[in-house]
Amino acid sequence: FLLAMLIPLNYFLVKSMGYNGSAISNLISFFIYNAARLWFIWYKFKLQPFTVRSIFAPFIFVIVYFIVHSSMQQIDGIAGLIIRTTAFALLSSIVVLLTNITPDATQLYYLALE
């Protein structure tokens, strides 16, 4: 299902938009695929894997991204890439654990400490 959407979208969007078309086609394909999977889980098993608090997780990641990006703009090259990636991963992990947005992440953290 995912591949059937991804290949034609990639073909047409890359042809018209270049590299950005590939990114947009991936975004569209994965969004539709995951929405279909979510609907199937809800319809077949009556399960909802997300809570209302899960809505805040993407906002946290966007805010952390802009904080890291704006504070480390002057660092270039591969070293900058490594430093920014590490800072983003650490800062977003700390915020997610402190706010307890997803209990699964907190449970995984404490499991890893054992």
Sine and cosine of phi, psi and omega as CSV:
sin_phi,cos_phi,sin_psi,cos_psi,sin_omega,cos_omega
0.00,0.00,-0.74,0.67,0.00,-1.00
-0.91,0.42,-0.71,0.70,-0.01,-1.00
-0.90,0.44,-0.60,0.80,0.00,-1.00
-0.91,0.42,-0.47,0.88,0.06,-1.00
-1.00,0.07,-0.64,0.76,-0.16,-0.99
-0.92,0.39,-0.70,0.71,-0.09,-1.00
-0.90,0.43,-0.78,0.62,0.02,-1.00
-0.91,0.42,-0.64,0.77,0.03,-1.00
-0.89,0.45,-0.69,0.72,0.05,-1.00
-0.86,0.52,-0.72,0.70,-0.04,-1.00
-0.85,0.52,-0.79,0.61,-0.08,-1.00
-0.96,0.29,-0.64,0.77,-0.05,-1.00
-0.97,0.24,-0.57,0.82,0.06,-1.00
-0.92,0.39,-0.62,0.79,0.02,-1.00
-0.89,0.46,-0.62,0.79,-0.06,-1.00
-1.00,-0.08,-0.45,0.89,-0.12,-0.99
-0.85,-0.53,-0.08,1.00,-0.02,-1.00
0.98,0.21,-0.57,-0.82,-0.04,-1.00
-0.87,0.49,-0.59,0.81,0.02,-1.00
-0.89,0.46,-0.52,0.86,0.05,-1.00
-0.89,0.45,-0.59,0.80,0.04,-1.00
-0.91,0.42,-0.68,0.73,0.01,-1.00
-0.91,0.42,-0.67,0.74,0.00,-1.00
-0.92,0.39,-0.64,0.77,0.02,-1.00
-0.92,0.40,-0.61,0.80,0.08,-1.00
-0.90,0.44,-0.69,0.72,0.02,-1.00
-0.86,0.51,-0.75,0.67,-0.01,-1.00
-0.90,0.44,-0.74,0.68,-0.05,-1.00
-0.89,0.46,-0.74,0.67,-0.02,-1.00
-0.93,0.37,-0.56,0.83,0.05,-1.00
-0.90,0.44,-0.75,0.66,-0.01,-1.00
-0.90,0.43,-0.68,0.74,-0.01,-1.00
-0.88,0.47,-0.73,0.68,-0.01,-1.00
-0.94,0.34,-0.56,0.83,0.08,-1.00
-0.90,0.43,-0.65,0.76,0.04,-1.00
-0.91,0.42,-0.65,0.76,0.03,-1.00
-0.91,0.42,-0.66,0.75,0.03,-1.00
-0.89,0.45,-0.70,0.71,0.03,-1.00
-0.89,0.46,-0.67,0.74,-0.01,-1.00
-0.89,0.46,-0.69,0.72,0.01,-1.00
-0.89,0.46,-0.66,0.75,0.01,-1.00
-0.93,0.36,-0.70,0.72,-0.07,-1.00
-0.93,0.36,-0.70,0.71,-0.11,-0.99
-0.98,0.18,-0.68,0.74,-0.13,-0.99
-0.92,-0.39,-0.09,1.00,-0.05,-1.00
0.84,0.55,0.66,0.75,0.03,-1.00
-0.91,-0.41,0.61,-0.79,0.08,-1.00
-0.83,-0.56,0.95,-0.32,-0.10,-1.00
-0.97,0.24,-0.12,0.99,-0.06,-1.00
-0.92,-0.40,0.42,-0.91,0.11,-0.99
-0.92,-0.40,0.07,-1.00,0.04,-1.00
-0.90,0.44,-0.54,0.84,-0.01,-1.00
-0.93,0.36,-0.37,0.93,0.01,-1.00
-0.90,0.43,-0.36,0.93,0.00,-1.00
-0.90,0.44,-0.50,0.87,-0.07,-1.00
-0.98,0.21,-0.32,0.95,-0.05,-1.00
-0.86,0.51,-0.75,0.66,0.03,-1.00
-0.88,0.48,-0.58,0.82,0.03,-1.00
-0.91,0.42,-0.63,0.78,0.05,-1.00
-0.88,0.48,-0.71,0.70,-0.03,-1.00
-0.91,0.42,-0.61,0.79,0.03,-1.00
-0.92,0.39,-0.69,0.72,0.02,-1.00
-0.90,0.44,-0.71,0.71,0.03,-1.00
-0.89,0.45,-0.64,0.77,0.03,-1.00
-0.85,0.53,-0.75,0.66,-0.03,-1.00
-0.92,0.39,-0.56,0.83,0.06,-1.00
-0.90,0.44,-0.75,0.66,-0.02,-1.00
-0.92,0.40,-0.69,0.72,-0.03,-1.00
-0.90,0.44,-0.70,0.72,-0.04,-1.00
-0.96,0.28,-0.50,0.87,-0.02,-1.00
-1.00,0.09,-0.27,0.96,-0.05,-1.00
-0.81,-0.58,0.56,0.83,-0.01,-1.00
-0.92,0.40,-0.54,0.84,-0.12,-0.99
-0.98,0.22,-0.17,0.99,-0.02,-1.00
-1.00,0.01,0.88,-0.47,-0.06,-1.00
-0.94,-0.34,0.14,-0.99,0.13,-0.99
0.98,0.19,-0.20,-0.98,-0.04,-1.00
-0.92,0.40,-0.55,0.83,0.04,-1.00
-0.90,0.43,-0.67,0.75,0.05,-1.00
-0.89,0.45,-0.64,0.76,0.04,-1.00
-0.88,0.48,-0.71,0.70,-0.01,-1.00
-0.92,0.40,-0.69,0.72,-0.03,-1.00
-0.91,0.41,-0.71,0.70,0.00,-1.00
-0.91,0.42,-0.65,0.76,0.01,-1.00
-0.90,0.43,-0.69,0.72,0.02,-1.00
-0.90,0.43,-0.68,0.73,0.01,-1.00
-0.89,0.45,-0.67,0.74,0.02,-1.00
-0.89,0.45,-0.72,0.70,-0.03,-1.00
-0.90,0.44,-0.71,0.71,-0.02,-1.00
-0.92,0.38,-0.74,0.67,-0.05,-1.00
-0.91,0.41,-0.69,0.72,0.01,-1.00
-0.93,0.38,-0.58,0.81,0.05,-1.00
-0.90,0.43,-0.68,0.74,0.01,-1.00
-0.89,0.46,-0.71,0.70,-0.01,-1.00
-0.90,0.43,-0.67,0.74,0.00,-1.00
-0.90,0.43,-0.65,0.76,0.01,-1.00
-0.94,0.35,-0.65,0.76,-0.02,-1.00
-0.94,0.34,-0.58,0.82,-0.01,-1.00
-1.00,0.06,-0.20,0.98,-0.01,-1.00
0.80,0.60,0.68,0.73,0.02,-1.00
-0.87,0.50,-0.71,0.70,0.02,-1.00
-0.84,-0.54,0.90,-0.44,-0.01,-1.00
-0.87,0.49,-0.44,0.90,0.02,-1.00
-0.89,0.45,-0.65,0.76,0.00,-1.00
-0.92,0.40,-0.65,0.76,0.03,-1.00
-0.90,0.43,-0.68,0.73,0.03,-1.00
-0.89,0.45,-0.66,0.75,0.03,-1.00
-0.91,0.42,-0.62,0.79,0.04,-1.00
-0.88,0.48,-0.75,0.66,0.00,-1.00
-0.93,0.37,-0.52,0.85,0.07,-1.00
-0.92,0.40,-0.62,0.79,0.01,-1.00
-0.94,0.34,-0.46,0.89,0.01,-1.00
-0.96,0.29,-0.38,0.93,-0.04,-1.00
-0.95,0.32,0.00,0.00,0.00,0.00
